[in-house]
């Protein structure tokens, strides 16, 4: 017969066994899930790495093939090739050179690398003028003279022909003229400008140069000049085909002086000197007009109040009551050494001495 104590111990052992079994049953699914998840992540990572690498390689190969195909495909391009006009005798000149093309426009066809090589080379076309004399010639551009890489085709060329007008070279001396503006207000040019040298030698096509008798300099500004000065002035070619044989500039000397002007003052009162207190004096006429001449800067600043018109007191002393006398007026003004009186009207006035009563 089992004792109560043994029953109690047996029940406790059974309870512990059930708890252990329950914990094991709970943990088994969790561990299995973790193991499966890890395997899946590794597999996915491996798959992703392999696919991305293959994708990069595929894109690289495709891009390389596309670039190669486009780079080496035929391409058309417009290029300009300079023209050199060579070996013309010094006795002759290209009369129409300023109007001749300096470049030939060519449209070429080739691979991109070939076209690029043309753009980088110093290719030019030479027009040989050796043996040519006075006359008009038509020069046809020879395609073989265009030095291009192999397999580069010329699609079009413009112009195909060039008209050359060759004339005899002529030299002669012509006069030099200059143009000047106006000086500052109150100043003027004295005499003519002096040009050294006064003639220069020019060179150009005979049919152009025969009609030229003078050349001019660039305009000379004298607006701020108030005295004599000299300046170097560049010569201007009257025609783009005309050249200066020796010099390109001349020296110009100009004399600038202050302008002399006139100014008239009207109605200036004639003033008397001292007279006896019981006397009065009448003047006919009471005022005069006076004209001055002098430098602009001084005359321009001369005003009526600066001018004193009067009569000599000695004439008043000679007068007796009721008597009259015609006398010359006298005048005073500033800068007498530089300003002169041109005219005074009237020169004399009539004085009459009267009693105040």
PyMOL commands that set and color helices and strands:
alter all, ss='L'
color gray80, all
select helices_A, chain A and resi 4-71+97-99+112-120+143-145+206-209+296-299+304-306+313-318
alter helices_A, ss='H'
color red, helices_A
select strands_A, chain A and resi 74-86+92-94+103-111+124-128+135-140+153-158+161-177+187-189+194-196+199-205+214-217+229-236+243-244+249-254+256-258+260-271+279-284+287-295+308-310+324-328+330-332+340-345+348-355
alter strands_A, ss='S'
color yellow, strands_A
deselect
rebuild
show_as cartoon
